[in-house]
């Protein structure tokens, strides 16, 4: 009887996704302060410089907490589903994310401890993306945007519905997408909580659309929910004033997992429209910021890998806006774009995105207004 009830409960995938979100959140929330203390003792710190905003050294091993909360939670659910012989993976390639994600995390971890040359990092990123592609994270065709295109004054239909890619072209396009998004998330990680918050919103958007009947990727949705929980638990310690940074280990890992999830989940059967507005809207801020960074550095005759203070968040801060309010502005823009992306999938997907966003906001408010308030009250009474 117990086995039957458990088996039945596991089929309610929405409940399981929320459970995965909460478990990952708690692991990340509890583990991050321990990592912060350890990083401080080891001297793995992000020190202030002219191009950086923070003025005091900050531990930079936040990716360790993200990695363990994400993959430990995923392994728990894999073991449970395996035990009860329930299959929810479908066309979602979990192994590709696990293997490539571990390599990209170790790359970032090494770079956090001792900075590596850009060409070495790029080579390892290519290896990680290649492994992911080999294990099933593949862009195999794109949708033809001119197939039955309906414009305001006229309609147009050119070519077939899909452009199918041969193996080598599929490999190259997949590499460009995964490496591009991985580095785009790393580039926006220039202000307390910014990359974490934007990635959280992107994960929620993927979570919201992956369970839609048109896509139906419950395994990918569970992974997106788990990633969202890991990021929210970490954001408590990463938001301004940050006690710990994502570091390259966290930014690379988050970007890599989001890129792979978008390939596997946004369009059914591992078929993804790279030019689709859904994908562009989900990652709009990191993509736009990265494109302008490349253009800006090329015009200034600098290496595209050289950091500068021309990013979008730097521009906002120049208006005298604080880091907290700058983060709120960019979160809001990212959320609006995520809502638009979900609405392009279906009306229900947009409602699901709103519901999940409200759920996340309530958790954040609960901590800020209840737990934090009680802790401050306790301290005031102790030192009264």
C-alpha positions in Angstrom: 0.0 0.0 0.0 2.8 2.4 0.9 4.6 1.6 -2.3 1.4 2.2 -4.3 0.9 5.6 -2.7 4.5 6.6 -3.2 4.4 5.5 -6.8 1.2 7.5 -7.4 2.6 10.6 -5.7 5.7 10.4 -8.0 3.4 10.6 -11.0 2.3 14.1 -9.9 5.3 15.7 -11.6 4.3 19.3 -10.6 4.4 18.3 -6.9 7.8 16.6 -7.4 9.2 19.7 -9.2 8.2 21.9 -6.3 9.7 19.4 -3.9 13.0 19.4 -5.9 13.0 23.2 -5.8 12.6 23.2 -2.0 15.2 20.5 -1.3 17.8 22.2 -3.6 17.0 25.6 -2.0 17.6 24.3 1.6 20.8 22.5 0.6 22.2 25.6 -1.1 21.0 27.9 1.7 22.6 25.8 4.4 25.8 24.9 2.6 26.8 28.3 1.2 27.8 29.9 4.6 30.1 26.9 5.3 31.7 27.4 1.8 32.0 31.1 2.5 33.9 30.5 5.7 36.1 27.9 4.1 36.9 30.1 1.1 37.9 32.9 3.4 40.3 30.7 5.4 41.8 29.4 2.1 42.2 32.9 0.8 40.1 32.3 -2.3 38.9 35.9 -2.5 37.8 38.3 -5.2 39.8 41.3 -4.5 38.8 44.9 -5.4 40.2 46.5 -8.6 39.4 49.5 -10.8 37.0 47.6 -13.0 35.1 46.0 -10.0 32.4 47.5 -7.9 33.0 45.9 -4.5 35.5 47.6 -2.2 36.4 44.7 0.1 37.7 41.1 -0.6 34.8 38.7 -1.0 35.0 34.8 -1.1 34.3 33.5 -4.6 33.5 29.8 -4.4 29.8 30.1 -4.5 29.7 27.7 -7.4 30.5 24.8 -5.0 27.2 25.3 -3.2 25.3 25.5 -6.5 26.9 22.3 -7.9 26.3 20.2 -4.8 22.7 21.3 -4.2 21.8 20.9 -7.9 23.4 17.5 -8.5 22.7 16.0 -5.1 19.0 16.8 -5.4 18.9 15.4 -8.9 20.6 12.2 -7.9 18.1 11.7 -5.1 15.2 11.9 -7.5 17.0 9.7 -10.1 17.5 7.1 -7.4 13.8 7.3 -6.3 12.4 7.1 -9.8 14.8 4.3 -10.7 13.6 2.3 -7.6 10.0 2.7 -8.5 10.7 2.1 -12.3 9.1 5.4 -13.3 10.4 7.1 -16.4 10.0 10.9 -16.7 13.2 11.6 -18.6 11.8 11.3 -22.1 14.1 13.0 -24.6 15.8 15.0 -21.9 19.5 14.1 -21.8 20.4 14.3 -18.1 23.7 12.5 -18.5 24.9 15.2 -20.9 24.2 17.9 -18.4 25.8 15.9 -15.6 29.0 15.1 -17.5 29.5 18.4 -19.2 28.4 20.4 -16.2 30.9 18.7 -13.9 33.8 19.5 -16.4 32.7 23.1 -16.7 32.3 23.4 -12.9 35.8 22.1 -12.4 37.1 24.5 -15.0 35.5 27.4 -13.1 36.8 26.1 -9.8 40.4 26.0 -11.0 40.0 29.5 -12.4 38.6 30.8 -9.1 41.7 29.4 -7.3 44.3 30.3 -9.9 43.2 32.4 -13.0 43.7 30.5 -16.2 44.5 31.9 -19.7 41.4 32.5 -21.8 42.5 30.1 -24.6 42.7 27.2 -22.1 39.3 28.0 -20.7 37.8 28.1 -24.2 39.4 24.7 -25.0 37.9 23.1 -21.9 34.5 24.7 -22.6 34.6 23.1 -26.1 35.4 19.7 -24.5 32.4 20.1 -22.1 30.0 21.2 -24.8 31.3 18.4 -27.1 30.5 15.8 -24.4 27.1 17.2 -23.9 26.4 17.1 -27.7 27.7 13.5 -27.9 25.4 12.5 -25.1 22.3 14.0 -26.7 22.2 17.8 -26.1 21.8 18.6 -29.8 20.4 21.3 -32.0 19.2 19.2 -34.9 17.1 21.7 -36.8 15.7 25.2 -36.7 12.3 26.5 -37.5 12.0 28.4 -40.7 10.7 31.9 -39.6 9.3 32.5 -43.1 7.2 29.4 -43.2 3.6 30.7 -43.2 4.8 34.0 -41.9 1.8 36.3 -41.2 2.7 40.0 -41.4 0.3 42.9 -40.8 -0.3 43.7 -44.5 0.4 40.4 -46.2 1.2 36.7 -45.7 4.4 34.9 -46.9 5.4 31.3 -47.1 8.9 30.3 -48.3 10.5 26.9 -48.0 10.0 24.0 -45.6 8.9 24.3 -42.0 12.3 23.2 -40.7 15.9 23.5 -41.7 17.4 20.2 -40.8 21.2 20.1 -40.0 23.7 17.5 -40.9 25.8 16.0 -38.0 28.8 18.4 -38.3 26.6 21.5 -38.6 24.5 20.4 -35.7 27.6 20.0 -33.6 29.0 23.4 -34.5 25.7 25.3 -33.9 25.2 23.5 -30.6 28.8 24.4 -29.5 28.2 28.0 -30.3 25.0 28.1 -28.4 26.2 26.4 -25.2 29.6 28.2 -25.1 27.9 31.5 -25.9 25.3 31.3 -23.1 27.9 29.9 -20.6 30.1 32.9 -21.2 27.2 35.4 -21.4 26.1 34.5 -17.8 29.7 34.9 -16.7 29.9 38.3 -18.2 26.8 39.7 -16.4 28.2 38.5 -13.1 29.6 41.9 -12.3 27.3 43.1 -9.6 26.0 41.5 -6.3 23.3 39.0 -7.1 22.8 40.1 -10.7 23.9 36.9 -12.6 22.2 34.7 -9.9 18.9 36.6 -10.1 18.8 36.7 -13.9 19.7 33.0 -14.1 17.0 32.3 -11.5 14.4 34.0 -13.7 15.6 32.1 -16.8 15.4 28.8 -14.9 11.8 29.6 -13.8 10.9 30.5 -17.4 12.3 27.1 -18.7 10.5 25.4 -15.8 7.3 27.0 -16.7 7.4 26.2 -20.4 8.9 22.7 -20.2 5.8 21.2 -18.5 3.5 22.8 -21.1 1.6 20.2 -23.2 3.3 21.4 -26.4 6.7 20.6 -25.0 6.1 18.1 -22.3 9.6 17.6 -20.8 9.0 16.7 -17.1 12.5 15.6 -16.6 13.9 18.9 -17.9 11.3 20.8 -15.9 12.5 19.0 -12.7 16.1 19.9 -13.5 15.1 23.6 -14.1 13.2 23.6 -10.8 16.2 22.2 -9.0 18.5 24.8 -10.5 16.0 27.5 -9.6 16.0 26.3 -6.0 19.8 26.2 -5.8 20.0 29.7 -7.1 17.4 31.1 -4.8 19.1 29.5 -1.8 22.4 31.0 -2.9 20.9 34.4 -3.7 20.3 35.0 0.0 24.1 35.2 0.5 24.9 36.7 -2.9 22.5 39.7 -2.9 23.9 43.1 -2.0 25.8 43.4 0.2 27.2 40.0 -1.1 28.9 37.7 1.4 30.0 35.4 -1.3 30.3 35.5 -5.1 29.3 32.9 -7.7 32.8 32.9 -9.1 33.6 31.4 -12.4 32.6 28.0 -11.1 29.1 29.1 -10.4 28.6 31.4 -13.4 30.0 28.8 -15.9 28.0 26.0 -14.3 24.7 28.0 -14.3 25.2 29.2 -17.8 26.0 25.7 -19.1 23.1 24.0 -17.4 20.7 26.8 -18.6 22.0 26.4 -22.2 21.6 22.7 -22.2 18.1 22.8 -20.7 17.1 25.3 -23.4 18.3 22.9 -26.0 16.6 19.9 -24.5 13.4 21.4 -23.2 12.2 24.5 -24.9 11.2 22.7 -28.1 10.0 19.1 -28.0 12.2 16.1 -29.1 15.5 18.0 -28.8 14.5 20.2 -31.7 15.2 23.9 -31.0 14.7 27.1 -33.0 17.8 29.1 -32.2 16.3 32.2 -33.8 13.1 31.6 -31.9 11.9 34.6 -29.9 11.2 32.3 -27.0 14.9 31.5 -26.5 16.0 35.0 -27.2 13.6 36.4 -24.7 14.6 33.9 -22.0 18.3 34.9 -22.3 17.8 38.4 -23.8 19.8 40.4 -21.1 22.9 38.2 -21.1 22.8 37.9 -24.9 22.5 41.7 -25.6 25.1 42.5 -22.9 27.5 40.1 -24.4 27.0 41.2 -28.0 27.5 44.8 -27.1 30.6 43.9 -25.1 32.1 42.1 -28.1 31.3 45.0 -30.4 32.6 47.6 -27.9 35.9 45.8 -27.3 36.4 45.2 -31.0 35.9 48.9 -31.8 38.3 49.9 -29.1 40.8 47.4 -30.5 40.8 45.3 -27.3 40.6 41.6 -26.8 37.0 40.4 -26.4 38.2 38.6 -23.3 39.5 41.8 -21.6 37.1 43.0 -18.9 35.8 46.6 -18.8 33.2 48.8 -17.1 30.9 49.2 -20.1 28.3 46.6 -19.2 24.6 47.4 -18.8 24.7 47.3 -15.0 27.7 49.7 -15.0 25.6 52.1 -17.2 22.8 52.0 -14.7 25.1 52.6 -11.7 26.4 55.7 -13.4 23.0 57.3 -12.9 23.6 57.2 -9.2 21.3 54.2 -8.6 22.4 51.8 -5.8 23.3 48.2 -6.5 20.1 46.9 -4.9 17.8 49.1 -7.0 19.9 48.4 -10.1 19.4 44.7 -9.5 15.6 45.2 -9.0 15.4 47.0 -12.3 17.3 44.3 -14.2 15.3 41.6 -12.5 12.1 43.3 -13.5 13.2 43.6 -17.1 14.3 39.9 -17.2 11.0 38.8 -15.6 9.0 40.8 -18.2 11.0 39.2 -21.0 10.5 35.7 -19.4 6.8 36.3 -19.2 6.7 37.3 -22.9 8.7 34.1 -23.7 6.2 31.9 -21.8 3.2 33.6 -23.4 4.6 32.8 -26.9 4.4 29.1 -25.9 0.9 29.2 -24.5 -1.4 31.2 -22.3 -1.1 28.5 -19.6 2.7 28.7 -19.7 2.5 32.4 -19.0 0.2 31.8 -16.0 2.5 29.1 -14.8 5.5 31.5 -15.0 3.6 34.1 -13.0 2.6 31.6 -10.4 6.1 30.3 -10.0 7.5 33.8 -9.9 5.0 34.8 -7.2 6.0 31.6 -5.3 9.7 32.6 -5.4 8.9 36.2 -4.3 6.8 35.0 -1.4 9.8 32.8 -0.2 12.1 35.8 -0.5 9.6 38.0 1.4 9.2 35.4 4.1 12.9 35.3 4.7 13.2 39.1 4.6 10.2 40.0 6.6 9.9 37.1 9.0 13.2 35.1 9.6 15.5 38.1 9.2 13.3 40.3 11.4 13.2 37.7 14.1 16.9 37.3 14.0 17.5 41.1 14.3 15.0 41.2 17.1 16.9 38.4 18.9 20.2 40.3 18.6 18.6 43.5 19.8 17.3 41.8 22.9 20.7 40.1 23.6 22.6 43.4 23.4 20.0 45.5 25.1 
